[in-house]
Structures are given as C-alpha cells and as structure tokens.
Amino acid sequence: MKKYLPLIKFFGIFLGVIAAYYVLITLFPDSINFYINATAQLSAWFLSIFGIKAVAQGASIITDELIIALAFGCEGSEPIVLYIAAVSAFPAQLKPKLIGGLVGVLILYFLNLIRIVLLYYIGLSETFDFDLFHVIVFPVIFIIIALIVFVGWLKWQNKFNTKVS
C-alpha cells in the first residue's frame, strides 16, 4: 500500500484542484462570466487582426456574417484547469510549478483564441460542420494539446532536480 501513496497523493491533489474549480465557479459565477466575457473581447480583437470587423458584447462575438456566443463549457477553461491540476499534483519543486503553470496557461489560452477564430471560419463555411468541430473535434484536440503541454512541462521541470514533496 505504501508504494501507491505517491499515486494516491497525485490523484488526490489532481481531483481536488478540479473540484475546487467547480466549487469556485458555482459559488462565484461572476468569476467564470468575467473569464467568458474577457475571452469574447480578446477573440473579437484577435479576429480584427485578420481584418474581420468584430465586436464583443458580453459573451458574444458579433461580426457582419456571424455571431458566436461563448458559454460555460465551450470557452476553453476546462482543459486549462486539467493542465493546472496536473502541474499542481506532480511532485516537483514550487518554482518550476509556478513558471510552468503560468507559461502553460498562457500557451493554452492563446491556442484557445486560435480555436475560436477557426470556429468562426468554420461557421462561415458550407463545407465543414460547425457542431462537429465545436462539440467533438476541437474539445478532443484541445485536451490532447493540454496533455502535450503537460508532457513538455514534465521534460522541462526535470532540469530542476525534482524531489517528491
């Protein structure tokens, strides 16, 4: 049983961070609404970089051709929380956890903005099925990317001579 303690500790912290996320957004729904609205604002700005006239109103991204409404569950926070939970749970020193956590979150958030821009273009397309990409393809890809970023962090943090804490 003792040999399983590190694994039990990892999953305990991992699940604890995820549970804390859901408790916090349940108790403080304005925090997730702020995140969703900020993501809509940044997505509209990002679309404007590509020459698309876009504005954000609350959680909606409005263009002349399409309106994209961001909502909880499709705004990209959950794969980011999975990444944070994995980094938090891994037995490593605090400094690489903080640096890797921040850098990983920034990478994943930026990739989420790209995902939203791609969904905009898919929404305009008659060739691609928006719902397929929105509900199945991109969520799976985004979780895989979060896993890849975590594996990258694992390799990077090794140079700090990790120790089990």
N, C-alpha and C positions, 0 to 999 in steps of 0.2 A: 504493500500500500504506500509506503514511504517513497518509493520510486516514482509514483504517479503524482506526488504533491506539486511539482512544478507545472505539470499539465493542468491539474485541478486549479492551481492559482491563476494560470494564464486564462483559462476559460471563465473562471470566476470574475476576474477583472474585465475581460472582454465583454461578457454578458452584462456586467454591472455598468459599464460605460454606455452600452446600448440602452439598457433600461433607464439610466439616468437621463439620457437624451429624450426618450419618450415621456418620462415623467415631467421633465422641464417644459417641453413644448405643450404638454397637456395643462400644466399649472400656469404657464405663461405663454398663451397662444400669440400674444403680440410679438414675441421674440421670433417665432417662425414666420409670422406675417411680415415683419421687418426684413427678414432674410429673403423672402419671396419677392417683396417689392423692390429691394435693392438689386436682386438678380434680374428682375424685369428691367430696371433702369440701366444696368450695365449691359444687358443684352440689346436693348434699343440703341445704346451708344455704339456697341460693337457692330450692329447691323449698319449703322450710319457710316462706319469706316468703309464698308463695302458699297457705299453710295445709295443705300436704301433709306428713304425718308421714314424714320421710325420714331415713335414716342412711346413712353411708358405712362400708363395711368393705373396706379395701384399695382396689381399683379398682372396687368395686361400689357402686351406689346402690340401697338397698333401701327400698321402700315397701310398704304393705299390698297394693297392687294389682299391682306390677310391680318387677322387678329389672333394672336397666340395668348391664351390665358394660362399663366402658371398657377399651379395649385400644389398643396402638400402632396408629396409622393411623386411628383413629376418635376421637381425643381432641383434635384441633384444632391440633396443633403444626405440622404441615407448612405450611399457609397462612401461619402466623405466621413461620416460617423463610423462606418465599419473600419475605415483606414485608421482613424484616431483611436478606436478601441483596440485594434491590433497593435499599434505602436505603443499604446499605454500599457498593454498587458505583457508585452515582450520584456523579458528580464535584461534590461540594458541600463546603462548609466543615464542620468537625467539629461545631461547636455545633448547627447545625440537624439534623445526622445523629443526634446523641445525643438531642436533645429529640424530634425526630420519630420516632426509633426507639422510644423509651420510650412516648410517647403512643400511637403506632400499635399497639404490642404490647398496651398496656392496653385500647385500644378493641377490638382483635380478640379478646383473651381474654374480655372481658365479653360480646361478641357470641357467642362460643363457648359460654359458660354459658347464654345465652338459647337457643342451638341445642339444647343438651342438655335444657333444660326443655321446649322444643317437641317434641323426640323423645319425651319422657316422655308428653306428652299425645297424641301420635300413636300411641304404643304402647298407650294405653288405648282408642283409637278403633277402631271396627269399620269406619269409613268410609275411612280412609286406610291405605295400605300402608306399614308401618314400614320395611321393607327398601328400598323405592323411595326414601323420603326419606333414610334413613340412608346408603345406598350411592351414590345418584346425585344427587338434588336438592340436599341440603344441602352436600355437598362442592363441587359446582359453584358454588352461591351463595356459599359461604364464600371460595372462590378469587376470585370476582368482587368480593366485598366487600374482600378484601385488596388487589386491584388498585385499587379506588376509593379506599381509604385511602392507597395509594401516590401516586395522582394528586393527592389532596388535599395530601399532604406536598410533592409537587413544586411545586404552586402556592404553598404557604406558604413553602417554603425560598427561593423566588425573591427575597423581600424582603431576604435576607441577601447579595445580590450574589454569587452563586455564582461560583466560579472553578474551572477544571479543575485537578485536582491530580495 
